[in-house]
Amino acid sequence: MENHNVDCQSAEKVIREVRELLHSLERERKQIVRRICTIKQTMVGLASLYGEEIFDEQLLELVGRKTNKRRSGLTKTCRMVLIQAGRPLSAREVCNQIMSQQPVLLLSHKDPMATVNTLLSRLVEYGEARAATDESGRRTWQWATASEPPLVQAADVH
């Protein structure tokens, strides 16, 4: 019986250590994602000011601005809409931007608004976007930067 208690205590210790490690890695991941987001936002700003021709193909691809024959993903496009907006947007505004820029991305979705809402909520979970409520009570999303704390925690977004 005593062996069983020792085994349980050892297992509990390992579980505590693994939990702490996982929490630590999650915090690090959020910090890294925020840093990447800030750098991408800076690069998008530079591309807007000076033109994308100042960047090589590899850098454009890293920033998500490379124009190629391959379709850009919907999540990546949501990111770019938020980055370029520079202000909080409703899901409808994000959806409208996508429809005007790359309508083919939404054609296969039964409910494009629901899809965009889901993707925006995921970007909040990843620490890439911030969610808030505007003065009329509508949810809005804005690209997060490293210097800004999230407006609400991911768990607060319904």
C-alpha positions in Angstrom: 0.0 0.0 0.0 2.9 2.4 0.8 4.3 1.8 -2.7 1.1 3.0 -4.1 1.2 6.2 -2.1 4.8 6.9 -3.2 3.7 6.3 -6.8 0.8 8.6 -6.5 2.9 11.3 -4.9 5.5 10.9 -7.7 2.8 11.1 -10.4 1.3 14.2 -8.7 4.7 15.9 -8.7 5.3 15.1 -12.3 1.9 16.4 -13.2 2.5 19.7 -11.3 5.9 20.2 -13.0 4.4 19.4 -16.5 1.5 21.8 -15.8 3.9 24.6 -14.8 6.0 23.9 -17.9 3.0 24.0 -20.1 1.8 27.3 -18.6 5.3 28.8 -19.0 5.5 27.7 -22.7 2.0 29.1 -23.4 3.1 32.5 -21.9 6.2 32.4 -24.1 4.2 31.5 -27.2 1.9 34.5 -26.6 4.9 36.8 -26.2 6.4 35.4 -29.4 3.2 35.7 -31.4 2.8 39.3 -30.2 6.3 40.1 -31.3 5.7 38.5 -34.7 2.5 40.5 -35.0 4.2 43.8 -34.2 7.0 43.1 -36.7 4.5 42.1 -39.4 2.4 45.2 -38.7 5.6 47.3 -39.0 6.5 45.7 -42.3 3.0 46.2 -43.7 3.3 49.9 -42.8 6.7 50.1 -44.5 5.2 48.4 -47.6 2.4 50.9 -47.6 4.7 53.9 -47.3 7.5 52.8 -49.7 5.9 50.1 -51.8 6.2 46.3 -51.7 9.0 46.4 -54.3 11.5 47.3 -51.5 11.1 43.8 -50.1 12.3 40.5 -51.6 9.9 37.6 -52.3 10.9 35.7 -49.2 10.1 38.7 -46.9 6.8 39.4 -48.7 5.8 35.8 -48.1 6.8 35.9 -44.4 4.6 39.0 -44.0 1.8 37.5 -45.9 1.9 40.0 -48.8 3.3 37.9 -51.5 1.0 37.8 -54.5 1.1 34.3 -56.0 -1.3 32.0 -57.8 -1.9 30.0 -54.6 -5.0 31.2 -52.7 -4.4 33.0 -49.5 -6.1 31.4 -46.5 -9.1 32.9 -44.9 -7.4 33.2 -41.5 -4.4 34.9 -43.0 -6.7 37.3 -44.8 -8.6 38.1 -41.6 -5.2 39.0 -40.1 -4.3 41.3 -42.9 -7.7 43.0 -42.8 -7.2 43.8 -39.1 -3.6 44.9 -39.6 -4.5 47.2 -42.4 -7.5 48.7 -40.7 -5.6 50.1 -37.8 -8.9 50.4 -35.8 -11.5 48.1 -34.3 -13.7 46.4 -36.9 -16.9 44.4 -36.6 -17.1 40.9 -38.0 -19.4 42.4 -40.7 -16.7 44.9 -41.7 -14.1 42.2 -41.8 -16.4 40.1 -43.9 -17.1 43.0 -46.3 -13.4 43.7 -46.7 -12.8 40.1 -47.6 -15.7 40.1 -50.0 -14.3 43.1 -51.7 -10.7 41.9 -51.8 -10.9 38.1 -52.1 -14.5 36.9 -52.5 -13.5 33.5 -53.5 -12.3 32.7 -50.0 -15.9 32.9 -48.7 -17.7 31.3 -51.6 -17.5 27.7 -50.1 -18.8 28.8 -46.7 -22.5 28.3 -45.9 -22.4 31.2 -43.4 -19.5 33.5 -44.1 -20.3 35.7 -41.1 -20.2 32.7 -38.7 -16.9 31.6 -40.2 -15.3 35.1 -39.8 -16.6 35.4 -36.3 -15.0 32.0 -35.4 -11.7 33.0 -37.0 -11.6 36.4 -35.2 -12.3 34.6 -31.9 -9.4 32.3 -32.6 -7.1 35.2 -33.3 -8.0 36.5 -29.9 -7.2 33.1 -28.4 -3.8 33.2 -30.2 -3.1 36.6 -28.7 -3.0 38.1 -32.2 -6.2 40.2 -31.9 -8.1 42.0 -29.2 -11.8 41.9 -28.8 -14.0 44.6 -27.4 -17.5 46.0 -27.5 -18.2 49.3 -29.3 -20.6 52.0 -28.0 -23.6 50.3 -29.6 -22.8 47.0 -27.9 -21.4 45.2 -31.0 -18.3 43.1 -30.7 -15.3 44.5 -32.5 -11.8 43.1 -33.2 -8.5 44.9 -33.5 -5.0 43.7 -34.3 -3.0 43.4 -31.1 0.5 44.7 -30.7 3.2 43.9 -28.2 2.8 47.2 -26.3 -1.0 46.9 -25.8 -2.6 44.5 -23.3 -5.6 42.6 -24.6 -8.9 44.5 -24.1 -10.6 41.3 -22.9 -9.3 37.9 -22.2 -10.1 35.1 -24.7 -12.3 33.4 -22.1 -14.4 36.6 -22.0 -15.2 36.5 -25.7 -18.6 34.7 -26.2 
